[in-house]
């Protein structure tokens, strides 16, 4: 009897030990998960308050052409970011420094000139970035921002098209829509002005702008993008929007149509359900009464 009691105590102790181990593991796992969640929240908060900017890896004298090996990326708190700080290497390659930039200093577009140093000549081909294609599109004076677009600027390309839409009856009709095509596109030339050498801007006269050559804009696009814009130009109208020199972001944009317009203007408007009026049902009971050859219905009261 004593042996069975000892066995029972031993088994109970083992069970309690296993339960204690399991509870300890569950507690540690819970603490680990809470720590991971807290770390993720802290990291997300830090990322929201920080941005990546370009800084100089070396001292860059005034009048130097910016090269990729001169720069590096650095994470900086938003409150310490300098005005017009550059964020994209592609946006500043080949630009000329107007003032010295010290090692570790943020590269500000206010210290750079749009005029880029020529490499191997002043031809359009030599100014076209590697991996891009130069393609000229025709836009009207309004779409070209009244001739204010200059070579070296960056633009977004949008198009007005007749988009095929299938109706409820199965028929396909055309609906006008404004479709975003490409963002952050380099302007290589306006008319015949490439503008990358120092005297190009002075030679770009008001006479050339008013003559209509400003409506010919040459863009730097990828090979597939060049094919797409050539197709779109045959189908609709292309328009350009000018970007800030300090903005190189690319974000998703929803095509504009009547539906998206009304959703933007009236975001809280809900569809009003039209209630159909149901005809009143006569619940009166009748009894048929024969009077000679006539049959009548007499309501029961």
N, C-alpha and C positions, 0 to 999 in steps of 0.2 A: 504493500500500500504506500509505503514511504517512497519506494522507487518510482511508482507511477506519479506521485505528487512531484517528485524532483523532475521527472521527464516533462510534466505539464508546465512547470515553472520555466524549464529550459526552452521549451517550444515557444512559450509566451514571450520570453526574453528575446528569442530570435526574431519572432514576428514584430515585436515592438522596435527592435533594432532596424529591421528592413523598412518599417514605416517611417522611422526617424530619418533613415538615409534618403528615402524617396521624398519626404517633405523638405529635407535640406536641399536636395537637388532642385526641386520645384522652386524653392525660394531663391536659390542662386540663379536659376534660369530666368526667373522673373526680374531679378535685379539686373542681370546682364541685358535683358531686353529693354528695360527702362533706361539703362545707361546708353545703349545703342540709339534709342529713340531721342534721348537728350542730346547725344553727340550729333545726330542728323539735324536736329532743330538748330543747334548752335552753328553747324556748318552752313546750313541754308541761310541763317541770319547773317553770317559773315559774308557769304557769296552775294547776298542781296545788297550789302553795303560796300562792296568792292567791285572794281572793274579792272580790266587788263588794258594797259597802255604801253606805248613804245618808249623806251629810254635808250640813251646813247651808251654803247659799250666802250667808247673811247672818246677822247676830245675831238670834236669835229670843227675845223676852222671855218670861218666865214668864206663863202664862195665855193664851197665843196659840193659835189654832186652826191646825193644820198645813195649808199649801196646797202645791200641786205646785211653784209657782215659788220656794218657799223651799228646795228640796232639789235635790241633784244626786248622780249616782252617782260612786263613786270606787273604784279598785282598790287594795286594801290587803293586805299580807302577813298570812297567817293569825295569826302570833304577835302582831300589833299590833291585831287586831280586838277591840273592846270587848265586854264581856258584854252579851247581848241586843241586839246591833246590828241595826237594821232593814235589810232587804234589798229590800223591796217598797214602792213608793209607795202602792199601793192599801191596804196594811195600816195606814198611819198617817194618811191623809188625814182631816181633820176632828178628829183627836185633839187634846187640850189639853195643852200643856206644863206640867209640874209644877215645872220649874226652868229657868233660862235656858240656851240652847244657843248657844255661840259659833260664829262663822263658821269653817268648815272642820272643826268637831267632828263626830264620828260621832253619828248620831241613835240613841240608846239607848231601848228601850221602857221602861226603868226610869224615864225622865224624862217619860213620856207617860201620860195618863189615858185609860182606855177610854171615859169619858163624852165624847161628841162634842158640839160646839156645834151647836145647832139652826140650820137655815137655812130660813127661811120657814115655821116652824111645827113642831109635834111629831108630825105625822101620819106613818103608816107610809110613805106615798108619798114624802114629802119626805126620808125617811131611806134610801130605796132608791137605790143607785148608778145612774148613767146607764148604759143598755144592759142592765140586769138587770130581772128580774121577781120580785116577791114572791109566793111560793107556800107555803102552809101544808100540812104533812104531819102525819099522826097517828102517833106512836110510843108504845110503852109506857114505863113508868117505867125499866125496865132499859135500853132502847135510848136513852133520854134521859139516861143516866148518873145515874140517881136524882135528877133535878132539878138537877144541878150545872151544866148548860149555861146560860150567861147571854147576853143580847143583846150583840153585839159580838165574841163568840168566833168562831173558825173551826173548821170540822169537815170530816171526810171522810164521804161517804155511801156505804154499802154495802147490798146487798140480798140476801136469801135467796130463791132462785127454784127452780122446777122447770124445769130446762133439758132440752129434747127431745134425746135421743141415739138414733142409729140403731144397732141391734145387728148382730151378724154375720148373723142370719137376715133382716135387712132391716126388722124391726119397729122402730117408734119408741116409746121408753119415756121416762118422765120421771126425771131424775137431779137430786138436790138439789145446788145449788152456791151458794157465796157470791160474788157478782159485785161488783167495785168500780165504782161509778158515777161519782162526782165527787170531786175533791180541792180543798182550800182554799176552802171555801164559807162565806160570811159568814152568821151567824145574825142575822136582823133582829129577831126577837121570840120570846119564850117565853110561850105563852099570850097574854095581852093586854099583857104588859110589853115595851115597846120598849127601855127601859133606856138610851136615848141622852141623856136629860136627867138632871140631877144628882140629882133626887129619885126617879127611877124605881126605883133599887135598893132604897131604903128602903121603898118602897111594895110591893115584891115580897115578900110575907110568906110564912111557912111554911104558912099556911092555904091560900094559892093554890097552892103547890107540891104540897101533899098532896091538894088537891081534884081533881087530874087535869088541870088546864089546862096543867100543865107538859108534858103529852104532846103538845101542839100546838106544833110548831116551825115558824117561818116563816123560809125561806131565801131568799137572793138568787141567782137562777140566770138563765142566758140563756134566751131564748124556746124554743129547741129542747130545752135541758136540762129546762125546766119541763114540757114535753110528755112527755119520757121518764120523769121521776120520777112523773108522774101515771099513766102506763101501768104502771110497775113496782109502784106502790102497790096497783093492782088485782090484780096477779098474785102478789105475795109479801109479804115483810116487810122493812121498811126499818130500818136501824140506823145510828147516828151514832158516830163516833170523834172525840174532842176533840184538837185540835192545840195545840202550844206557840205562844205569841204570837211567838216568834222564828223560827218555822219556816214558810216560805211555799213550800217546794219541792213540785214535782209530779213524781212518778216513776211509771214503769210498774209495775203490780201484776197478778200472775197470778190469775185466779179460783181459788177454793179448792173442791176436790172430793175424793172419796176418793183419786183417783189422785195429785193434788198433795200431799195429806196424807202418803201413804205415801212419796212421793219425798222429802219434807222430813224425815220421821222416819228413813227408811232410805236415805240418798242413795247409799251404797255397795253396797246390796243388788242383786244381779244375779239375773236369772231363772234358776232351776235347770232345766236341761234334763232331762226324764224320758226315760231310755233304754228303749226297748221291748225286751223280751226276745224274741229270735227263737227259734222252735222248732228243736230239734236235728234235723239232717238225717241220716237213716240212709244211710250210704254202703256198707252191706254188699251184696255181689252174691249173687243167688239164681239157682238153676236149677230149672226145673219138671220134676217127675218124675211119670209116670203109674203108678199102682198100681191096676190094675183100672179101675174107673170113677171113682176118686178122683184128683184132681190136687193135688199138694203142692209147696210151695216149699222147697227145701233150700239153706241158705246154703253158699257156697263158702268154704272155709278157705284 
